[in-house]
Amino acid sequence: MSRQTLSYQLMGLILIALLLTECGGQILGQLGKAENEMISISFDGRGCTASGPIELPPGTHSVVLKDQSVENVDLWVSLLLDDHAYRDLQEAQSKPGEYFPMPNWVVQAVDFGSIWDHSLEGEVHRFLLDQQGEYALYVGRYDPDRLWFCTPVWVVDSPSG
């Protein structure tokens, strides 16, 4: 193996280590804020509140999750196909938090992972929202299975505002 190959491998490992550290979290958080306005989801154990844009251009977007509950929830973003809407998901639940298997017209967005950002007091997630249409943002957990719907967003060619 050549020195140049080892050098590239070492640089790659250093970059990965940086991204996995707190410093990397700060850098990714700042990158997300610089690219576009971030969506913020706050969860209190009973429900969600959301702030930020509701129309987005296609691309990679940051969402900060502020979990203020004891639930330890995950954040998911899904594209809704076949003219289905966010309200269809809400209507499938008899009460917030009730889990049900997602129908086949719900397709999870690519999730690039998350990093804790101390300045935002939350976990910054990065999602690829590359298809136009309506998306659902929701939180949930396993064991026991729980699910709360937070907000819809729309990916459009030319967002208004």
Stockholm file with secondary structure:
# STOCKHOLM 1.0

chainA/1-161         MSRQTLSYQLMGLILIALLLTECGGQILGQLGKAENEMISISFDGRGCTASGPIELPPGTHSVVLKDQSVENVDLWVSLLLDDHAYRDLQEAQSKPGEYFPMPNWVVQAVDFGSIWDHSLEGEVHRFLLDQQGEYALYVGRYDPDRLWFCTPVWVVDSPSG
#=GR chainA/1-161 SS CCHHHHHHHHHHHHHHHHHHSHHHHHHHHHHHHHHSCCEEEEECSSCEEEESCSEECSEEEEEEEEECSSSCCEEEEEEECTTCCHHHHHHTCSSTBCCCCCCTTEEECEEEEEEEETTTTEEEEEEEECSSEEEEEEEEETTTTEEEEEEEEEECSSCCC
#=GC SS_cons         CCHHHHHHHHHHHHHHHHHHSHHHHHHHHHHHHHHSCCEEEEECSSCEEEESCSEECSEEEEEEEEECSSSCCEEEEEEECTTCCHHHHHHTCSSTBCCCCCCTTEEECEEEEEEEETTTTEEEEEEEECSSEEEEEEEEETTTTEEEEEEEEEECSSCCC
//
